[in-house]
Amino acid sequence: MKRYVWLVGSVFLLLPLLFFHSTSALFTKQMNDPNNTFQTGTLNMAISPSAVFNISNMVPGDFATKTVTVQNTGSVDFTYVVGAINTGNTNLWTDKTYGLQVEIKKGVTTYYSGPVSDVSANPASPLSLSVGQNDVLTIKVTLPTLADNTFQTLTEVITFTFQATQLPGQDRS
């Protein structure tokens, strides 16, 4: 009887295995598609001239206007923004009313007008520049006529920054 139970139990355990089997007799083929090339672009820009301003003995009401050329020397189009940072912290930088004022134009369009210390916070849209093209920006820096005696003998070194960003990626199919 034990043998009979064991035999019946074994059959019920092994019976499902008859229905779950696999075969390895499949046809296969592999093909190669060679020479697929992917090359990244280069984001690069040139600014000229450097050290645009070197002005001494400014008095209230003085201003200086210079041009800067921004050139796309890379292989991708980009947008860019103009900013300013300082190395000192005098009233020329910190006083938003009587400190240095700057106006930046591209052609006749004003990109920024206000205190030099706020150029980097400019809410204007970035400027666009295609490969091989350049923009000529006019930068005018003014010491307001109402700057008082607290602005005498001050020196401020300002670096204008130009930050470029590639245009968004796109479908290259």
Backbone torsions as a table, in degrees:
resi	resn	phi	psi	omega
1	MET	NA	-42.0	177.7
2	LYS	-61.7	-37.0	179.7
3	ARG	-66.4	-39.6	-179.3
4	TYR	-65.0	-44.7	178.7
5	VAL	-63.4	-41.8	-179.8
6	TRP	-65.6	-40.1	-179.5
7	LEU	-67.2	-44.1	179.3
8	VAL	-65.4	-42.6	178.5
9	GLY	-61.5	-41.0	179.8
10	SER	-65.2	-39.8	179.8
11	VAL	-63.3	-45.1	179.9
12	PHE	-66.1	-30.6	177.9
13	LEU	-77.1	-35.4	-175.6
14	LEU	-90.7	-20.5	-177.8
15	LEU	-57.4	-43.1	179.1
16	PRO	-63.1	-27.0	-179.7
17	LEU	-64.3	-24.6	178.8
18	LEU	-67.3	-26.1	-177.0
19	PHE	-93.0	-13.8	-178.2
20	PHE	-114.9	84.8	175.9
21	HIS	-134.1	159.2	-179.5
22	SER	-127.0	164.1	178.9
23	THR	-123.7	153.2	177.8
24	SER	-114.5	19.8	-179.7
25	ALA	-94.7	73.9	178.9
26	LEU	-117.6	143.2	173.2
27	PHE	-80.8	140.0	177.1
28	THR	-135.8	157.7	178.5
29	LYS	-154.3	139.2	176.7
30	GLN	-123.4	134.0	176.2
31	MET	-121.3	149.6	177.8
32	ASN	-112.7	141.7	175.8
33	ASP	-119.4	87.3	-171.0
34	PRO	-79.3	170.4	170.1
35	ASN	67.3	32.4	172.3
36	ASN	-81.7	118.1	-173.4
37	THR	-114.3	136.6	176.8
38	PHE	-130.5	122.6	-179.1
39	GLN	-127.5	132.6	179.8
40	THR	-84.2	157.0	179.1
41	GLY	-87.3	177.6	179.9
42	THR	-125.9	125.9	174.3
43	LEU	-97.3	116.4	-178.9
44	ASN	-149.0	146.3	178.9
45	MET	-140.7	157.5	176.0
46	ALA	-127.5	142.6	178.7
47	ILE	-122.3	129.9	176.2
48	SER	-145.5	146.4	-8.5
49	PRO	-78.4	169.8	173.5
50	SER	-93.1	161.1	-176.6
51	ALA	48.7	62.1	-176.0
52	VAL	-61.0	-41.3	-176.4
53	PHE	-110.8	137.5	170.5
54	ASN	-148.2	82.8	-171.0
55	ILE	-115.5	130.2	176.6
56	SER	-121.6	162.7	177.1
57	ASN	59.2	36.7	176.7
58	MET	-67.3	143.8	174.1
59	VAL	-127.3	158.6	179.0
60	PRO	-51.3	132.8	-178.5
61	GLY	98.7	-15.9	177.8
62	ASP	-70.6	148.7	173.2
63	PHE	-148.3	159.6	176.4
64	ALA	-138.8	135.9	179.6
65	THR	-120.9	126.8	180.0
66	LYS	-134.2	161.7	175.0
67	THR	-113.6	147.5	177.0
68	VAL	-128.6	134.1	177.0
69	THR	-103.1	125.3	176.4
70	VAL	-107.2	122.7	-176.0
71	GLN	-121.7	137.0	174.5
72	ASN	-87.2	102.4	-178.8
73	THR	-101.4	8.7	180.0
74	GLY	-94.8	-159.7	-178.4
75	SER	-117.9	10.3	177.5
76	VAL	-132.8	146.7	175.1
77	ASP	-69.7	153.4	179.0
78	PHE	-150.3	168.8	168.2
79	THR	-112.8	157.4	178.4
80	TYR	-146.3	156.5	175.8
81	VAL	-124.7	153.5	178.1
82	VAL	-106.2	135.9	177.4
83	GLY	-133.6	-177.5	177.4
84	ALA	-148.6	138.9	173.3
85	ILE	-130.5	157.6	-177.5
86	ASN	-124.5	160.7	176.6
87	THR	-107.2	-14.7	176.4
88	GLY	-110.2	-167.7	176.8
89	ASN	-152.8	49.7	-177.5
90	THR	-87.6	177.2	176.4
91	ASN	-60.5	-25.0	177.3
92	LEU	-59.3	-31.5	179.6
93	TRP	-95.7	-45.6	-169.7
94	THR	-82.0	-28.7	-178.5
95	ASP	-81.9	108.7	-174.0
96	LYS	-76.3	-13.3	-179.5
97	THR	-100.3	-48.7	-174.5
98	TYR	-106.5	-6.0	175.6
99	GLY	-76.3	-175.9	-177.7
100	LEU	-58.5	133.5	176.9
101	GLN	-111.8	146.2	-179.0
102	VAL	-133.4	144.3	174.1
103	GLU	-127.8	127.2	179.5
104	ILE	-118.7	125.8	-179.5
105	LYS	-125.7	146.5	168.9
106	LYS	-114.1	106.2	-171.9
107	GLY	66.3	-125.7	178.6
108	VAL	-97.5	-2.5	-177.5
109	THR	-89.5	125.5	178.7
110	THR	-79.3	121.9	177.2
111	TYR	-86.7	-40.0	179.6
112	TYR	-153.2	144.5	173.5
113	SER	-149.1	119.2	179.8
114	GLY	160.9	-163.5	-179.9
115	PRO	-62.0	141.0	-179.7
116	VAL	-59.8	-30.9	-178.6
117	SER	-70.1	-13.7	-178.9
118	ASP	-104.5	4.6	-178.4
119	VAL	-56.1	-42.1	-177.1
120	SER	-67.5	-19.8	179.1
121	ALA	-95.7	13.9	-177.4
122	ASN	-58.1	123.5	-179.6
123	PRO	-81.0	-1.4	-178.3
124	ALA	-64.0	153.4	177.6
125	SER	-65.2	149.4	176.7
126	PRO	-60.9	154.6	176.3
127	LEU	-87.4	144.8	-178.7
128	SER	-103.3	145.2	179.4
129	LEU	-145.4	120.5	-179.7
130	SER	-83.1	161.8	179.8
131	VAL	-55.1	131.7	176.8
132	GLY	78.9	-3.4	-178.6
133	GLN	-96.4	167.0	175.1
134	ASN	-141.8	155.9	174.3
135	ASP	-114.8	140.8	172.3
136	VAL	-107.3	116.0	178.8
137	LEU	-103.2	139.6	174.5
138	THR	-104.0	124.4	-179.9
139	ILE	-116.5	122.1	179.0
140	LYS	-117.0	124.0	178.4
141	VAL	-113.0	131.0	-175.8
142	THR	-128.7	140.8	167.0
143	LEU	-100.5	111.9	-174.1
144	PRO	-54.7	148.8	-179.1
145	THR	-64.0	-22.1	-179.6
146	LEU	-90.7	5.9	175.0
147	ALA	-63.8	130.9	-174.1
148	ASP	-99.6	-166.3	-176.0
149	ASN	-61.7	-20.1	179.4
150	THR	-68.7	-9.0	-179.8
151	PHE	-96.5	1.5	179.1
152	GLN	-72.1	147.4	175.7
153	THR	57.6	25.0	178.4
154	LEU	-92.5	148.5	175.2
155	THR	-131.3	132.3	177.1
156	GLU	-133.7	128.2	176.1
157	VAL	-103.7	120.3	-175.4
158	ILE	-116.6	135.7	175.2
159	THR	-109.7	119.9	172.7
160	PHE	-82.9	131.3	-178.4
161	THR	-110.0	148.3	178.7
162	PHE	-130.0	107.9	-174.5
163	GLN	-107.5	114.6	-178.8
164	ALA	-99.8	146.9	176.8
165	THR	-135.9	131.3	178.4
166	GLN	-58.5	156.6	173.2
167	LEU	-72.6	157.8	-178.8
168	PRO	-57.9	147.9	176.7
169	GLY	-61.2	159.2	-176.5
170	GLN	-142.6	165.7	177.5
171	ASP	-68.8	120.7	-178.5
172	ARG	-106.5	22.0	-177.3
173	SER	-65.6	NA	NA
